[in-house]
């Protein structure tokens, strides 16, 4: 009787722990993987950082467009010495760059003074001009200003792919954490049910021993199982608590504040996700085509190649001689008329500039380096393409295998359940022992845990497959 009282007191303590845990379950709120991913995309700091990339690219484009801003220029210089005004220069101009390397300019200058250089003398009311500056050699086809703008336009498009790459990596990590948390929750639930069953079996066995239908050793065997289940439940509770903390890293509020840990949140049922999984496991060739055509990492490499090609074309321009022509029509008060002959031949200022290196050593070296960068990036693109395709096929095969294994374990659990129920009936009829009953139940619990593990692994692999294809869940 002392031994029975000892068992009863221990059992009461264990049951109290179970009741406390079960009492909290009534206020649980379900968090589905879809709701979780939406929250991560909206509020996680890394997701917000990824959005800054497109904003940055837009501003880079605005900076590049600034190269075509019209420029207003004004300059005043005066020299007065011992009361004598040597000179006063007042220059005013506006320059308007155009796309094809032509710069349109206009201005009006005033010059006063008693010590002027003869070539600087202008009419009393000043002199205006309207002219063009044209590059006919180097920079005719492409110059640095146009190259920067084209590269900025490409970067703006490429930045969206950069954003998707960052978000894909974030969501893959988040989904893996979610399903680890989900598995830990269902592991906890399985051990809660196992402890309840072990406790009820211990009570029933104790009564059978009191009636003399079972040996006393069965009571010890049954209670040992209760203790084992309580230890397993404690470990599962700790694991679930820690996984909840890991999940909380991905949950943030609107105002960039980490969301407080909510112990009442539980995952949605794994079976519901399993039934609703969207990957069709017969489209490996289609997945390969999608990777080659639209994977964000590969598109980013292709955009990089476009930028490098612009750089290559700019280096080709450096192999041309510099040949610039400046032509300005001169006129007082901008009437552009001349009484002494055609204004184009009678009132103008012309300038021609020509230069070229004798060997073009620097230009040839820079062009070769640009071509090397392009070839290096092509090698990276080819390697990354094959790596992604191999990963996709690996995850694809693994997913098919997991699906088959999951179906097998679903059927196996039904069989283990029948064996455990049948063995317990035999035990009640005196045809079995508590040791064999516990062994049957252990196999049942192992298969239940394995099924949950396979289901969680299935969704983690499915997410990884979507990541390999290039879009884990980004609209």
C-alpha positions as CSV (number, residue, x, y, z in Angstrom):
1,X,0.0,0.0,0.0
2,X,2.9,2.4,0.7
3,X,4.2,1.8,-2.8
4,X,0.7,2.4,-4.3
5,X,0.4,5.7,-2.3
6,X,3.8,6.8,-3.6
7,X,2.7,6.1,-7.2
8,X,-0.6,7.9,-6.5
9,X,1.1,11.0,-5.2
10,X,3.5,11.1,-8.1
11,X,0.7,10.6,-10.5
12,X,-1.3,13.4,-9.1
13,X,1.6,15.8,-9.6
14,X,2.0,14.7,-13.2
15,X,-1.7,15.0,-13.9
16,X,-1.6,18.6,-12.5
17,X,1.1,19.5,-14.9
18,X,-0.9,18.1,-17.8
19,X,-4.1,19.9,-16.7
20,X,-2.2,23.2,-16.5
21,X,-0.8,22.7,-20.0
22,X,-4.2,21.7,-21.5
23,X,-6.0,24.6,-19.8
24,X,-4.0,27.0,-21.9
25,X,-4.9,25.4,-25.2
26,X,-8.4,26.8,-25.3
27,X,-7.0,30.3,-26.0
28,X,-4.6,29.4,-28.8
29,X,-4.7,31.3,-32.1
30,X,-3.7,29.6,-35.4
31,X,-0.9,31.1,-37.5
32,X,-0.9,29.7,-41.1
33,X,2.2,29.7,-43.2
34,X,0.6,32.1,-45.6
35,X,-0.2,34.6,-42.9
36,X,3.3,34.2,-41.5
37,X,5.0,34.8,-45.0
38,X,2.8,37.9,-45.5
39,X,3.9,39.3,-42.2
40,X,7.5,38.7,-43.0
41,X,7.2,40.3,-46.5
42,X,5.5,43.4,-45.0
43,X,7.4,44.1,-41.8
44,X,10.7,42.2,-41.6
45,X,13.7,44.6,-41.6
46,X,15.4,42.6,-44.4
47,X,12.3,42.8,-46.6
48,X,12.2,46.6,-46.0
49,X,15.9,46.8,-46.9
50,X,15.3,45.0,-50.1
51,X,12.7,47.6,-51.1
52,X,15.4,50.3,-50.5
53,X,17.4,48.8,-53.4
54,X,14.8,49.8,-56.0
55,X,14.5,53.3,-54.4
56,X,18.3,53.6,-54.5
57,X,18.3,52.5,-58.2
58,X,15.7,55.1,-59.0
59,X,17.8,57.8,-57.4
60,X,20.9,56.6,-59.2
61,X,19.0,57.0,-62.5
62,X,18.0,60.5,-61.5
63,X,21.7,61.3,-60.8
64,X,22.6,60.0,-64.3
65,X,19.8,62.0,-65.9
66,X,21.4,65.1,-64.2
67,X,24.1,64.9,-66.8
68,X,21.6,66.4,-69.3
69,X,20.5,69.3,-67.1
70,X,20.9,72.7,-68.9
71,X,23.7,74.7,-67.3
72,X,23.4,78.4,-66.7
73,X,26.8,80.1,-66.3
74,X,27.7,83.6,-65.3
75,X,31.2,85.1,-64.5
76,X,32.3,88.6,-63.7
77,X,35.9,89.8,-63.4
78,X,37.1,93.3,-62.8
79,X,40.5,95.0,-62.3
80,X,40.8,98.6,-61.1
81,X,44.2,100.1,-60.1
82,X,45.0,103.7,-59.1
83,X,41.5,104.8,-60.1
84,X,41.8,103.3,-63.6
85,X,39.4,100.6,-64.7
86,X,41.7,98.2,-66.6
87,X,38.9,95.8,-67.5
88,X,35.5,94.4,-66.6
89,X,34.5,91.1,-68.1
90,X,30.9,89.9,-67.7
91,X,30.1,86.5,-69.3
92,X,26.7,84.9,-69.3
93,X,25.8,81.7,-71.0
94,X,23.5,78.6,-71.1
95,X,24.6,75.2,-72.3
96,X,22.1,72.4,-73.3
97,X,23.6,68.9,-73.8
98,X,21.8,66.6,-76.2
99,X,21.9,62.8,-76.6
100,X,24.1,62.5,-79.6
101,X,27.2,64.3,-78.2
102,X,26.1,67.7,-79.5
103,X,26.0,70.6,-77.0
104,X,23.9,73.6,-77.8
105,X,25.0,76.9,-76.2
106,X,24.1,80.5,-76.2
107,X,25.4,83.5,-74.3
108,X,25.9,87.3,-74.1
109,X,29.1,88.9,-73.0
110,X,30.0,92.5,-72.0
111,X,33.5,94.0,-71.8
112,X,34.5,97.4,-70.5
113,X,37.8,99.0,-69.6
114,X,40.7,101.2,-70.8
115,X,43.4,98.4,-70.8
116,X,41.6,95.7,-72.8
117,X,43.3,93.2,-75.0
118,X,42.4,94.1,-78.5
119,X,40.9,90.6,-79.2
120,X,38.6,91.0,-76.2
121,X,37.0,94.3,-77.4
122,X,33.3,93.9,-77.9
123,X,30.5,96.4,-79.0
124,X,29.4,98.8,-76.3
125,X,26.1,97.0,-75.8
126,X,27.8,93.6,-75.7
127,X,27.9,90.6,-78.1
128,X,25.7,87.5,-78.1
129,X,26.4,84.1,-79.6
130,X,24.6,80.9,-80.5
131,X,26.6,77.8,-81.3
132,X,27.2,74.1,-81.3
133,X,29.9,71.9,-79.9
134,X,30.2,68.5,-81.7
135,X,32.5,65.5,-81.1
136,X,33.2,64.0,-84.5
137,X,35.8,61.4,-83.3
138,X,36.0,60.1,-79.8
139,X,32.7,60.2,-77.9
140,X,30.6,60.5,-81.1
141,X,28.9,57.2,-80.8
142,X,29.1,56.9,-77.0
143,X,30.5,59.0,-74.2
144,X,30.8,58.6,-70.5
145,X,27.6,60.6,-69.8
146,X,25.5,58.5,-72.1
147,X,27.1,55.3,-70.8
148,X,26.3,56.2,-67.2
149,X,22.7,56.9,-68.0
150,X,22.3,53.6,-69.9
151,X,23.9,51.7,-67.1
152,X,21.7,53.4,-64.5
153,X,18.6,52.4,-66.6
154,X,19.8,48.8,-66.6
155,X,20.5,48.9,-62.9
156,X,17.0,50.2,-62.2
157,X,15.6,47.1,-63.9
158,X,18.2,44.8,-62.3
159,X,17.4,46.2,-58.9
160,X,14.0,44.5,-58.9
161,X,15.8,41.2,-59.5
162,X,18.2,42.0,-56.6
163,X,15.2,42.7,-54.4
164,X,13.6,39.4,-55.3
165,X,16.9,37.5,-54.6
166,X,17.1,39.0,-51.1
167,X,13.4,38.4,-50.4
168,X,13.7,34.8,-51.7
169,X,16.5,34.0,-49.3
170,X,14.7,35.6,-46.4
171,X,11.5,33.7,-47.1
172,X,13.3,30.4,-47.5
173,X,14.9,30.8,-44.0
174,X,11.5,32.0,-42.6
175,X,9.6,29.0,-44.0
176,X,12.1,26.5,-42.8
177,X,11.9,28.1,-39.3
178,X,8.1,28.0,-39.5
179,X,8.0,24.2,-40.2
180,X,10.6,23.4,-37.6
181,X,8.3,25.3,-35.1
182,X,5.3,23.5,-36.5
183,X,6.9,20.1,-36.1
184,X,7.9,20.9,-32.5
185,X,4.3,21.8,-31.7
186,X,2.9,18.6,-33.0
187,X,5.7,16.6,-31.3
188,X,4.5,18.3,-28.1
189,X,0.9,17.4,-28.8
190,X,1.8,13.8,-29.4
191,X,3.6,13.5,-26.1
192,X,0.7,15.2,-24.3
193,X,-1.6,12.5,-25.7
194,X,0.9,9.8,-24.9
195,X,1.2,11.0,-21.3
196,X,-2.6,11.0,-20.9
197,X,-2.9,7.5,-22.3
198,X,0.0,6.2,-20.1
199,X,-1.7,7.8,-17.0
200,X,-5.0,6.3,-17.8
201,X,-3.4,2.9,-18.4
202,X,-1.6,3.1,-15.1
203,X,-4.9,3.8,-13.3
204,X,-6.5,0.9,-15.0
205,X,-3.6,-1.4,-14.3
206,X,-3.5,-0.5,-10.7
207,X,-7.1,-1.5,-10.3
208,X,-6.4,-4.8,-12.1
209,X,-3.6,-5.5,-9.6
210,X,-5.8,-4.6,-6.7
211,X,-8.4,-7.2,-8.0
212,X,-5.6,-9.7,-8.4
213,X,-6.0,-10.0,-12.2
214,X,-2.5,-8.7,-12.9
215,X,0.9,-9.1,-11.2
216,X,2.3,-6.2,-9.2
217,X,5.2,-5.8,-11.7
218,X,2.7,-4.5,-14.3
219,X,2.0,-1.5,-12.1
220,X,5.7,-0.7,-12.0
221,X,5.9,-1.1,-15.8
222,X,2.9,1.2,-16.3
223,X,4.2,3.8,-14.0
224,X,7.7,3.8,-15.5
225,X,5.9,4.5,-18.8
226,X,4.2,7.5,-17.2
227,X,7.5,8.8,-16.0
228,X,9.1,8.3,-19.5
229,X,6.3,10.2,-21.1
230,X,6.6,13.1,-18.7
231,X,10.3,13.4,-19.5
232,X,9.6,13.3,-23.2
233,X,6.9,15.9,-22.7
234,X,9.2,18.2,-20.8
235,X,11.8,18.0,-23.6
236,X,9.2,18.6,-26.2
237,X,7.9,21.6,-24.3
238,X,11.4,23.1,-24.1
239,X,12.0,22.5,-27.8
240,X,8.7,24.1,-28.7
241,X,9.4,27.2,-26.5
242,X,12.9,27.6,-28.2
243,X,11.4,27.2,-31.7
244,X,8.8,29.8,-30.8
245,X,11.6,32.2,-29.9
246,X,13.3,31.5,-33.3
247,X,10.0,32.1,-35.1
248,X,9.7,35.4,-33.3
249,X,12.8,36.7,-35.0
250,X,10.8,36.9,-38.2
251,X,7.7,38.6,-36.7
252,X,7.8,42.4,-36.5
253,X,5.3,45.2,-36.1
254,X,4.6,48.1,-38.5
255,X,6.8,50.6,-36.6
256,X,10.0,48.5,-36.9
257,X,9.6,47.0,-33.4
258,X,10.1,43.3,-32.8
259,X,6.7,41.6,-32.1
260,X,6.4,40.4,-28.5
261,X,6.5,36.7,-28.1
262,X,2.9,35.3,-28.1
263,X,2.7,31.9,-26.4
264,X,-0.9,31.5,-27.5
265,X,0.0,31.2,-31.2
266,X,0.1,27.7,-32.7
267,X,0.7,26.5,-36.3
268,X,-2.0,25.4,-38.7
269,X,-2.5,21.7,-39.3
270,X,0.2,20.1,-41.4
271,X,-2.3,17.9,-43.1
272,X,-4.2,20.9,-44.5
273,X,-1.0,22.3,-46.0
274,X,-0.1,18.9,-47.4
275,X,-3.5,18.5,-49.1
276,X,-3.2,22.1,-50.6
277,X,0.4,21.9,-51.8
278,X,0.7,23.6,-55.1
279,X,3.8,22.2,-56.7
280,X,2.9,19.8,-59.5
281,X,5.4,17.0,-59.4
282,X,5.5,16.3,-63.2
283,X,7.0,19.5,-64.5
284,X,10.8,19.2,-64.1
285,X,11.4,20.3,-67.7
286,X,9.1,23.3,-67.3
287,X,10.9,24.2,-64.1
288,X,14.2,24.1,-65.9
289,X,12.9,26.4,-68.6
290,X,11.6,28.8,-66.0
291,X,15.0,28.9,-64.4
292,X,16.8,29.6,-67.6
293,X,14.3,32.3,-68.7
294,X,13.3,34.1,-65.5
295,X,15.3,33.2,-62.4
296,X,16.2,36.5,-60.7
297,X,19.8,35.5,-60.1
298,X,20.4,34.6,-63.8
299,X,18.5,37.8,-64.9
300,X,20.8,39.8,-62.7
301,X,23.8,38.3,-64.4
302,X,22.3,39.1,-67.8
303,X,21.7,42.7,-66.7
304,X,25.3,42.8,-65.5
305,X,26.5,41.6,-68.9
306,X,24.5,44.5,-70.5
307,X,26.2,47.0,-68.3
308,X,29.6,45.5,-69.1
309,X,28.9,45.6,-72.8
310,X,28.2,49.4,-72.5
311,X,31.6,49.7,-70.7
312,X,33.2,47.8,-73.6
313,X,31.7,50.1,-76.2
314,X,32.9,53.1,-74.2
315,X,36.4,51.7,-74.2
316,X,36.2,51.3,-78.0
317,X,35.6,55.0,-78.2
318,X,38.9,55.6,-76.4
319,X,40.6,54.0,-79.4
320,X,39.5,56.9,-81.6
321,X,41.2,60.3,-81.9
322,X,39.7,63.3,-80.3
323,X,38.2,65.6,-82.9
324,X,35.9,68.3,-81.5
325,X,34.4,71.2,-83.5
326,X,33.0,74.4,-81.9
327,X,31.0,76.9,-84.0
328,X,29.4,80.0,-82.7
329,X,27.3,82.6,-84.6
330,X,28.0,86.1,-83.3
331,X,25.4,88.9,-83.1
332,X,24.5,92.1,-81.2
333,X,21.2,91.9,-79.4
334,X,20.6,88.4,-80.9
335,X,19.3,89.7,-84.3
336,X,21.8,87.5,-86.2
337,X,21.8,89.8,-89.2
338,X,24.9,91.4,-90.9
339,X,25.0,94.2,-93.5
340,X,28.4,93.2,-94.8
341,X,27.6,89.7,-95.9
342,X,26.1,86.3,-94.8
343,X,26.3,85.9,-91.1
344,X,27.5,82.4,-91.3
345,X,30.7,83.6,-93.1
346,X,31.0,87.1,-91.7
347,X,30.2,86.9,-87.9
348,X,31.2,83.6,-86.3
349,X,33.8,82.0,-84.1
350,X,35.2,78.6,-85.0
351,X,37.4,76.2,-83.0
352,X,38.7,72.8,-83.9
353,X,40.5,70.5,-81.5
354,X,42.4,67.3,-82.5
355,X,44.5,64.9,-80.5
356,X,45.4,61.3,-80.3
357,X,48.0,59.0,-78.5
358,X,50.5,57.5,-80.8
359,X,50.1,53.9,-79.5
360,X,46.7,53.8,-77.8
361,X,48.3,51.5,-75.2
362,X,46.0,52.6,-72.5
363,X,42.9,52.3,-74.6
364,X,43.8,48.8,-75.9
365,X,44.5,47.6,-72.4
366,X,41.3,49.0,-71.0
367,X,39.3,47.3,-73.9
368,X,40.9,44.0,-73.2
369,X,40.1,44.2,-69.5
370,X,36.5,45.1,-70.4
371,X,36.3,41.9,-72.6
372,X,37.8,39.8,-69.8
373,X,35.2,41.1,-67.3
374,X,32.5,40.1,-69.8
375,X,33.9,36.6,-70.3
376,X,34.3,36.1,-66.6
377,X,30.7,37.1,-66.0
378,X,29.6,34.7,-68.7
379,X,31.4,31.9,-67.0
380,X,29.7,32.8,-63.7
381,X,26.3,32.9,-65.5
382,X,26.8,29.4,-67.0
383,X,28.0,27.9,-63.7
384,X,25.1,29.5,-61.7
385,X,22.6,28.2,-64.3
386,X,23.8,24.7,-64.0
387,X,24.0,24.9,-60.2
388,X,20.4,26.1,-60.0
389,X,19.2,23.4,-62.4
390,X,21.0,20.6,-60.4
391,X,19.6,22.0,-57.2
392,X,16.1,22.1,-58.7
393,X,16.3,18.5,-59.9
394,X,17.7,17.4,-56.5
395,X,14.9,19.0,-54.5
396,X,12.4,17.8,-57.1
397,X,13.5,14.2,-56.6
398,X,13.6,14.6,-52.9
399,X,10.1,16.0,-52.9
400,X,8.7,13.0,-54.9
401,X,10.4,10.6,-52.4
402,X,9.1,12.5,-49.4
403,X,5.6,12.4,-50.8
404,X,5.8,8.6,-51.3
405,X,7.3,8.1,-47.8
406,X,4.5,10.2,-46.3
407,X,1.8,8.1,-47.9
408,X,3.5,5.0,-46.6
409,X,3.7,6.3,-43.0
410,X,0.1,7.4,-43.1
411,X,-0.9,3.8,-43.9
412,X,1.7,2.4,-41.3
413,X,0.2,4.5,-38.5
414,X,-3.2,3.0,-39.1
415,X,-1.6,-0.5,-38.7
416,X,0.4,0.5,-35.6
417,X,-2.7,1.9,-34.1
418,X,-4.6,-1.4,-34.6
419,X,-1.7,-3.4,-33.2
420,X,-1.5,-1.1,-30.1
421,X,-5.3,-1.3,-29.6
422,X,-5.3,-5.1,-30.1
423,X,-2.4,-5.6,-27.7
424,X,-4.1,-3.6,-25.0
425,X,-7.3,-5.7,-25.4
426,X,-5.2,-8.8,-25.1
427,X,-3.6,-7.3,-22.0
428,X,-7.1,-6.7,-20.4
429,X,-7.9,-10.3,-21.2
430,X,-4.8,-11.5,-19.5
431,X,-3.1,-12.7,-22.7
432,X,-0.3,-10.1,-22.8
433,X,2.0,-8.0,-20.6
434,X,2.4,-4.3,-19.9
435,X,5.9,-4.5,-21.4
436,X,4.5,-5.6,-24.8
437,X,1.7,-3.0,-24.7
438,X,4.3,-0.3,-24.1
439,X,6.4,-1.6,-26.9
440,X,3.5,-1.4,-29.3
441,X,2.7,2.1,-28.2
442,X,6.3,3.2,-28.5
443,X,6.2,2.0,-32.2
444,X,3.0,3.9,-32.7
445,X,4.4,7.1,-31.3
446,X,7.6,6.8,-33.3
447,X,5.6,6.4,-36.5
448,X,3.4,9.5,-35.6
449,X,6.5,11.6,-34.9
450,X,8.1,10.3,-38.2
451,X,5.0,11.3,-40.1
452,X,5.0,14.8,-38.7
453,X,8.7,15.0,-39.4
454,X,8.2,13.9,-43.0
455,X,5.3,16.4,-43.5
456,X,7.4,19.3,-42.2
457,X,10.4,18.2,-44.3
458,X,8.1,18.0,-47.3
459,X,7.1,21.6,-47.0
460,X,10.6,22.8,-46.3
461,X,11.8,20.9,-49.4
462,X,8.9,22.3,-51.4
463,X,9.9,25.8,-50.4
464,X,13.5,25.1,-51.3
465,X,12.4,23.9,-54.7
466,X,10.4,27.1,-55.3
467,X,13.5,29.0,-54.2
468,X,15.6,27.1,-56.7
469,X,13.0,27.9,-59.4
470,X,13.2,31.6,-58.4
471,X,10.1,32.5,-56.6
472,X,9.2,31.1,-53.2
473,X,6.1,33.2,-52.6
474,X,6.7,36.7,-54.0
475,X,3.9,38.5,-55.8
